[in-house]
Amino acid sequence: MDREEVVAALRRLADGRDPATGEPLDGLRPLQEPSVIRTLFHALLHLETSPPRKNRAAINAERNLPARSFTPWSSEDDAKLLERFSAGQALPALAADLQRTEGSIQARLVRLGLIADPGAAPPAAGVRTSPIGPLRT
């Protein structure tokens, strides 16, 4: 349902009509209460006067960020990251391929237990390291 459809449905409800058919709402007392009608009109006013929300890709483009920045990680994203990280792909290439920032790639690798937190204490003697940071064993 897009913004225009929401506004049209709210307008019909506020006018006492069924949003689907446009027929008058008879016997539906809650929708005839003054407070409910005022609420509908306030919602309409807000929707009609506020600018439409931008999608995440548009916001990222304005801020010169990778397209997938600030979007949730999927299991497929994790699988791609694991595969490419295990193959030795460098952090900048991982970020470019997955359309995310280098910081988000590094944070995800920490979360997945693939590297130690770079802000943590240095690795103990004998701990293997990767180009990004120490590997957890």
Secondary structure, DSSP 8 states (H G I E B T S, - for coil): --HHHHHHHHHHHHTTB-TTT--B--S-GGGGSHHHHHHHHHHHHHHHHS-----HHHHHHHTT--TTTTS---HHHHHHHHHHHHTT--HHHHHHHHTS-HHHHHHHHHHTTSS--TTS----TT--B-SSSB---
